[in-house]
Amino acid sequence: MLLLTGCASGGASPMGEIFRDAWGGSDGATDRAAEITFASLVLNADDRSGLVVLGALAEPESFWPTGNRGLVTLRHEGLHATAGLTADLLDTRYTVSEGEAEVPWRLSAPADFSVTRTWQRGDGLTEQMSAEGSLACAAAEPYALPLATLTLEPCAMTLVWENGRTTRGELWRDPQTRRLWAAEEQAWPDGPRMSWEVARQWW
């Protein structure tokens, strides 16, 4: 995997300038994550795959430059938006039916929810669609992250979209804080599958 750095405009971020030469070789992302002290993720998104370093933080959102005009935005550690991919997720909005949490995985017992996503297709046209969602979390079990093995709850997420399609994903959350440490999902029907794992946390 490659170390992914750079800002959304395509230039090198300060982090990118620091690490471009030191980490531009062919070693694995886990090896690089072990050497650097900055918050980082191992990311697989469309044609981007490797270690990304936190570019900016504005809680609850975190911004992860991927180089080549790319950016992945997480909100409460979940996928919120992307830039620079073949087809980009522009926005994600959750509505939780019960409780005060903004996102379903932050509830102690996840309730049904709805989500609305807006994306830009490869041909430049914009679409928006809503889905009814459910989250089913199982008992916590060991999960091997890039730099540690933690005991996390696997949560299966199912989204039934208004066009009748269904997408599924899996989230791995801390049983106490309910923060996500890893995730894999398809952002919308026929959209790209994306996955990420926390190497070094930012909270």
N, C-alpha and C positions, 0 to 999 in steps of 0.2 A: 504494500500500500504506500501511497505518497502522503507526505505531510501537506495539508491543504492550508494555504495562507493567502492573504490579500484582502482588499476591501471590495465592497459591492461595486465601486466604480471601475474596478479593474486594476487599480494601482496597488502597490504593496502597503499593507498596514504596518504600524510600528512593530507588531509581533512578527509579521512576515519578514521585515528587514532583519530582525534579530535572528530568526531561525532559518531563513531560507538557505544559507550556506551550510549551517551546522546539521540540518536535518533533511537535506535534499537527497540523501542517498537511498539505497534500496532496503534498508533495515525495516522491520515490521513496525506498525503503529504502536504496538504495546511497548516495544523497546524505547521508542521516542517518548511516549507518555511517561515512562519511568524516569527519564532524564530531566524533564522540564517540570517546573513548579507551578505553571499557570493552569487555570481551569481548562479542561479539554474534553473532547468527545471523540469517539471513533464513529464515523458517520459513513453511511452508504446511501447516496441519494442520486438517482438518475446516473449521470456519467461521472459523479464525484464519489471517490471512495478513499478514506484514509483518516488521519488524525487532524482535527480542527481545534484551534485555540480560540478561546473567548475573545471576541472583539470589543463588545460593550455590554453593559448590564444596566437595565432600567426596570427593576422589579415591577411586575412579575415576569418581564420579558428579558430574554438573553439573545444576543446576536452573534452568529458564528460565520465569519467570512470563509468562503471556500476557494477563493482565487478565481481568476477568469470571470470577473463580474458576478460571482456567486455569493449568496447569503442565505442562511437558514435561520429562521427566527423561531425560538421556542417560547411558549407562555405557560407558566407553571410546569415547566419541563416537558410539555406536550407540544406537538407540531402546531405551529400557528401560521407561518407563511414561508415562502421561498422566493428567491430571485436568481436569475441567470441559468435556470434549468431549461430543458426542452419545452416543458409546460409548467407554469409557475402557479403555486397556491398563493392567492393574494390576501386572503383573510379567513379566519376561523372564529365563529361565535357559538359558544355553548349556552344552553338554557337548561338548568337543572330543576327538575320538578319538585324535589324536596330538599330541605336544608339550605344553608347559606353559602355553600361553596360555589365558586365560579365554574369549576370543572368537576366532572363526576368522580374522578379518581381521588379527589381530596375528601370525599365523604367516607365516614367509617364503614357504612354499609351502602355501597353505591346504589343509587336509585335510577329509574329511567330518566332519559334526558333527550334533548334534541340538539342538533348541530346544523349550522348553516355555513357553507363554504363557498367562496368565490375563487375562481381560477381563470387563468389565461391559457388558452390552448396553443398548440404549436403554430396554428395559422393566425394567431394574434387576436382571435375573438374571445370575448369574456363570457363565462357562464357562471350561474349561481344556482345552487340546489340545496335543499334541506333534507335531513334524514332523522328518523327516530332511532335512538340508540339504547343499548343496554350494555352493562358491564358486569361480568361475573368473575369474582375473585376467589381463588382457591387458597388452601393453606400455604403458608410461607414455606419455602424450600431454598436450598443453596443455589445461588446463581453466580457463575464465574464472570466477573467483569474484567476489563483489561488489566487492572492493577490490584484487584482484591476479589474475594468471594464473599458475598453478603447473603443473608437470609431474607428473601424478598417474596412478596405475594405475586403470583402470576394472575393477571386479569385479562380475560378474553373480552374484547370489545366488538360488538356487532352493530353495524349501521345499515338500516333499511331505508334506502333513498326514495324520494317521491316518484321516481320513474320506475320503481319496482326492483331495481338492482340492489344487491347486498354486498357490502365490503366488510372484511374482518381484519382485526389487528390484535396484537398482544402487548400489554403494558406490564412492566415489572415495578412494583412500588414497595417502599419501606412500610412495614406494618404499623410503625408508630407515627412517623411524620407524614406518611402517605405521599411523599415526594417520589417522582419517577426516577429510576436509575437506568432504565432501558426501555425501548419501545420499538415496535415494527408495525407499520400499517400502510394501507393504500389510501391516499388522501381523498380520492373521489373515484367513482366508477370509471374504469379504463385509465385512471391516473397512474403515475409511477408509484412503486412501492419504495418506502423509505425506512431505514432503521438507524438507530443510534444507541450508543452505550456511554455512560459517563465514565471517563477515565479519572479525571480529577474534578471533584465537585466545586461549585462556585457559591454555595450557600453556607 
